[in-house]
Amino acid sequence: MEHKAVNQSRKKVALVAGAQCIIGRNLISYLETLDEWEIVGLSRREGVNTNKISYISVDLLNEADTEAKLNHLTGITHIFYAAYQDKPSWAELVAPNLAMLVNVVNGIEKASPCLQHISLMQGYKVYGAHLGPFKSPARESDAGHMPPEFNVDQQQFLEQRQIGKSWNWSAIRPAVVGGVALGNPMNLAVAIAVYATLSKQLGLPLRFPGKPGAYDKLLEFTDAGLLAKATVWAATTPQCANQAFNINYGDIFRWSEMWPKIARYFELETAPPLPMSLNVIMADKEEMWRKIIEQNNLASHTYQEVSSWAFADFVFSWDYDMLADGSKARRFGFHEYVETEQMFYSLFDELRVQKVIP
């Protein structure tokens, strides 16, 4: 498919890598509301072009394909990097995720002389949050941890590459991101909604399935819409150049308080937590999901598209506090806020509007 040339008269032109993920989709939706932006989205799956956004299907792991697909993008001013390649181990994540970023930066540096900023999407893994109990609340100035960790490698690449260049970078570190993007391996809100729907179909209460000890620990989320605003803010605010920011809003919670509220939203009772791997117990529910689609006249999404069970298991395994200090962003001028409880309700409402759940 031919892609329209970037309109060079535009003030800002965003290249969004990972355009179909939760973060990328919400970032594009936000940029579309801003008059001064034109957008190019990169992903394996092509999107629908409009007068403001052009999608390019590209294999970012393929250096030659990436360069060939990006060489006409002469007007890119901002790279928003949110692409991710999943692998079974922490060590295996490093090479492909670093390579994709390197390929994008190489391609755009060659093509676009007007590059101003590269925004890197990270997370609390920078602090070792995925390894076990860590110093919390984590701060951007905290010491690093023993590798492997691809987020760190990516930031180090940008730090070295930026020396002597006219562009600068920012690193954005959200908590678990709440958004609606089907077919995404890291979508907790959809996993909870589907789990609740299946529980209701079976006449069961909504049991918290997480690891013992996870039910009463402190954690936080980051709304995908708010994250999009923070990402653009950091990319366009001069004092944020070459800085990392935790993006959250201090609205911490415990599952022991939130879970009954989620159950009430779905008109379900609760029962005591019962540790169980959703990735295991949900493996045989595909036929049941097809029946739910037929009975409720839902959109015909595949069971795989609405399943993020492995990620849900990962989040529900945190039997330690999962917190970061978000005050740096506020000190630098970002003051947006979303209440976590309302975020969940809004996401579930959206899933119903899209006829993903009944």
Secondary structure, 3 states (H helix, E strand, C coil): CCCCCCCCCCCEEEEEECCCCHHHHHHHHHHHCCCCEEEEEEECCCCCCCCCEEEEECCCCCHHHHHHHHCCCCCCCEEEECCCCCCCCHHHHHHHHHHHHHHHHHHHHHHCCCCCEEEEECCHHHHCCCCCCCCCCECCCCCCCCCCCHHHHHHHHHHHHHCCCCCEEEEEEECEEECCCCCCCCCHHHHHHHHHHHHHHCCCCEECCCCCCCCCCEECEEEHHHHHHHHHHHHHCHHHCCEEEEECCCCCEEHHHHHHHHHHHCCCCEECCCCCCHHHHCCCCHHHHHHHHHHHCCCCCCCCCCCCHHHHHHHCCCCCCECECCHHHHHHCCCCCCCHHHHHHHHHHHHHHCCCCC
